[in-house]
């Protein structure tokens, strides 16, 4: 069975990994990676190098991002991606193509596949993120897909509502958590030394709120002010924003924060999944508005300060503290979360044997 896997960024690739590792060694599958988006962007860490290092037989590389991140550039990148994949789909055939999430690049690829009748399997459909236009892209991808792997039963019900169908919708849990029962972090001293991180740090990831992009200028200033104060008591390790509308606004303020507090702030362009999970494991807590705080942090017994509306609408475990883009509130809620110590509770996104169950479904739908 010939399977293509669409991956546009470090984020979706990390989620796919438990499944990719099993598909690679299963003789039933002929696996091809289709890499695009920020994987091929030097300003976002050129993460295609990690994909290549992981040793797939076939990797397609399709470059279509425009370097600017204003609204016109994002729309232009969408159109360019659609055009380039029109050529790709005309020359490549698959029994099934896997797509994940809600990025604009992923939506563009999926939309270009519709006239070709490409059979798509979508991961993480049915979710809601009211603070990001990704919400629209996600539902577009859902409507174009034939098989759906959702992270909770609530999301499965949403997919049924969106597609007006009952079949081929499978609640399997979050794929990124598949290896969690056997997870072992990188040895602590080696990890900290590799990245120049000191103990007692918070892990921070912020992305712009693309529903109201002009507000991001204000949000970025509030983030900078709050992290400057937090860094007086804890080291701050920041993973850099992705390629969203006005993501450069956040980057600019984060880089200013680093210059003003160089010994307390550590910037990481791209950890990679294993290093990022180790960073989460050893951190005091997470601060930001990234999906990993919602989906994964509970499995590491971490509390999360979830800022703003980007993740609003997603099901949450009990480890989440929600607050607005206000520096004083972020500082107050961070102190409250730290006082709680270690989170002891369930992760609503966890299910056992996610990758194996997905493979069973795929084989039964060949």
Buried (B, 14 or more C-beta within 10 A) or exposed (E): BBBBBBBBBBBBBBBBBBBBEBBEEEEEBBBBBBBBBBBBBEEBBBBBEBBBEBEBEEBEEBBBBBEEBEEEBBEBBBEBBBEBBBEBBEEBEBBBBBBBBBBBBBBBBBBBBEEEEBEBBBBBBBBBBEBBBBBBBBBBBBBBBBBBBBBBEBBBBBBBEBBEEEEBBBBBBBBBBBBBEEBEBBEEEEBBEEEEBEEEBBBBBBBBBBBBBEBBBEBBBBBBBBBBEBBEEBBBBBBBBBBBBBBBBBBEBBBBBBEEBEEBBBBBEBBBBBBBBBBBBBBBBBBBBBBBBBBBBBBBBBBBBBBBBBBBBBBBBEBBBBBEBBBEBBBBBBEEBBEEEEBEEEBBBBBEEBBBBBBEBBEEBE
